[in-house]
Amino acid sequence: MKALTLALLLSLPVLKLQPAQPPRQPVNQLAERAKGGRWYFAATGNAIYCYGPVMTVPAPNGDLHKVATACRDGSAVVPLYESPDPVKVVPKEQKQGNAPYKPRIRM
């Protein structure tokens, strides 16, 4: 009889008491990357703040477009505005002479 009682007691599940864990809060991936973002001008004409790098991706027609990634509004990819006529830097012409132009420093 003792053996039957002992076998019955050992076959019962044992409840383990664990301390209650605080409820988990959902983590937004963009909230983790909140440092180091930059403002960009989107193709829609809006300013947008993005944390990820700027990438060049192919368009369906074969052109290449620049996009910003991981933006604050939750968008993964935002097409950027590209100026149709980029600004070109033209170097100044030097005066005729033997020595190259050197700016004077006054003290």
Secondary structure, DSSP 8 states (H G I E B T S, - for coil): -HHHHHHHHHHS----------------HHHHT-SS-EEEEBTTS-EEEE-S-EEEEE-TTS-EEEEEESBTTS-SEEEB---SS----------SSSS--------
